[in-house]
């Protein structure tokens, strides 16, 4: 039995019936709309409580990374709906070697997983200058490195 192509009618049993291809198209459109909505919601939730210093959201909206200031403290934030589990956060201070720690993504509302790390509590760097921050999972960097300046 042959499978009809996109939008074709299946007359195998005498009754016209649409194939599954248009349903797949609608499902893909719905998934893309949800991803775009999540991309819009993720930055809004961070900016409402914190002032972003540097940020990046993937073009698909799968994840966003932030360096933000909240109450005078630097926060290192990742939010995603596309991956789970542990990730590695690395900070490279000026004129020093990179320091990395492992953290767990915590489930939040609407299928979003997030982590917010207080820079001063978790990293021992006190030098002034430009810091570089990067997030990694499964051996791959998540988005580009972000930066902040400490005085």
N, C-alpha and C positions, 0 to 999 in steps of 0.2 A: 504494500500500500504506500503510495507516494504522499508526502507531506506538502500541502499547498504553500505557496510563497506569501509574502506580506500582503495582507488585505484581501487575499483571494477567498472565494466562497468554496466551501467543502460540500459537494453534492453527493457524497458517498452513500448516504442513507436516505436520499430523496428530499431532505429538508435543508434549506440553505442555512449555514452557520459560519460565522466569522472564525478565522484562525486565531491562534494565540499571539501572533506577532503584534497586532495593535495593542493588546493588553500589556505586552512587555514594554512597548513604547510608552504607554501611560504610566507604568510602574517606574520606568527610568526617569520620566519627567517629574514624577512625585518625589522620588529620591533626591533628584537635583534641587528641587524646590526646598525640600527639608534641609539639605546641606547649606543652601544659600541663606536660609532663615537662621540656622545655627551659627553661621559665620557672622551674621549681623547681631545676634544675641550675645555671643561670647565677648566681643569687645565692649558692649554696653555694660555688662555686668562688672567688668574690671574698672572701667572709667568712672562708674558711679561712686566707687569707694576709694579709688586710687588715681593718682596722676601719672600717666604713662610717660616714661623718659624715652624709651625705645621699644618698638613692638614689631611683630611680624605675624601675619596670618597667611596660611597657605592659600593658593589661588582657588582650591576646591573647598576651602573652609573646614578641612579635616582637623586642623589644629591651629592654635595661636600661642605665641610665646611673648612675654612682656618683661621688661624691667620697669618697675613703677616705684613711686615714692608714696608712702602712706604714713602720716603722722611723723614725718621727718626720717623715716626708716626706709631702706631700699628693700623691695620685695622682688623675688624672681619667680615668675608665674608661667605655668603651662596649662592650657585647657584643650581638651580634645574629645571627640567622640569616635575616633578611628583606631585608637590603640589603648591597651590596658597594661596593668602590671607595674614593673619597676622601670625607672629611667635613671640616667646619670646626668648630673648637673656639674658643669665645669666652669671655674672662674679663673681668669688669667689676669693677675694684677700687673701694674706697671713694673718693669724691670725685675720680675720674679717669674718662677715657673708656675704652670697651671696646677690648680688643686681641684679634685673631683670628689663628689660624694654621690651615693646612690639613694634614691627616694622612691616612694610608692605613689602612684596616681590614685586618688581617692574618688569613689563614685559620688557624683552630685546629681542634681535634678535633671530630668529629660535626657538621660543617657550620656551626659557629659562627665568626663573624668578630669580632675584638676589637681594641681599641687601649687602651693604658695609657700616659698621658702624665704625666711628673713635672713638677709645677707649677713648682718652682724652676728647673729646667733650661730650660724653654721660655717662661716668662713673667717679665718683668723687674720685676714689682710687689713692693715690699717694705713697703708701708704696712700698719699694723695696722688691723683692722676687718673688716667683712662683705664677702665677695667673692661675686659671682654668676657662675655657670658655665652656658653653654648650648652644645648640640651642634646642628649644622645639616647638612643634605644636600639638594642640588638646590634650594637657596633656601628650604627649609622647616625650621623648628625641629623637632628630634627630642625629643619629650617636653617637660615643663616645665623651667624653669631650676632649678638646684640651688644651694645656698649652703654656704659654710664661713666660719669666723671665724679670722683670723690675728692672733696676739698679738705 
